[in-house]
Amino acid sequence: DIQMTQSPPSLSASLGDKVTITCQASQNINKYIAWYQQKPGKAPRLLIRYTSTLESGTPSRFSGSGSGRDYSFSISNVESEDIASYYCLQYDNLPPTFGGGTKLELK
Amino acid sequence: EVQLVESGGGLVQPGSSLKLSCVASGFTFSSYNMHWIRQAPKKGLEWIALIYYDSSNKYYADSVKGRFTISRDNSKNTLYLEMNSLRSEDTAMYYCAKGDWELDYWGQGVMVTVSS
């Protein structure tokens, strides 16, 4: 199975900050990575697929990049509604595997 | 609008069985692969099962292989997860999700608690 190492586990930011989360795969995943947002008590919501393709409705302050084993997800100008947990998912190989998650909190 | 609605969760004793359902609407259910994912309390996400759009292939996480069975009824737009020999470590919120490979829509989840 491909292991996804996501960091940091938690992140504290002020409104308007730029934050970046990384996921490193245990092998090349050919850009088949998605990023999800999960708010407390809610189901995850797909924000970005295939490394950098924003889903309809995902604000442009969210972005993704990377290749090979290394990927990143950024939020520029953090807003209060962005306070949530974020997860990466590789879907290059079965089984699909998630990163451990990053909890974004307000400073 | 895509909707996925899970049901069938509850409190069960270790060793018992439970069958979850997920009713889909707003898309052509029979054209898409479907998944089950779970999340233990205060923990991360764990993918547990995949079924192809035509039920031709099924895949499971090692943690549930041999105990859980995924199935679907395309005539009823419904996905199932039959869970046997339940253990305390199966306690989690269970989500169904649509998506050939990336999981693009998720249900609201159903809670399964395994405890004596």
Interface residues (C-beta under 8 A of the other chain):
Chain A: Y32 A34 Y36 Q38 K42 A43 P44 R45 L46 R49 Y50 E55 Y87 L89 Y91 L94 P95 P96 T97 F98 G99 G100 G101
Chain B: H35 G44 L45 E46 W47 L50 Y59 A61 Y95 W101 E102 L103 D104 Y105 W106 G107 Q108 G109
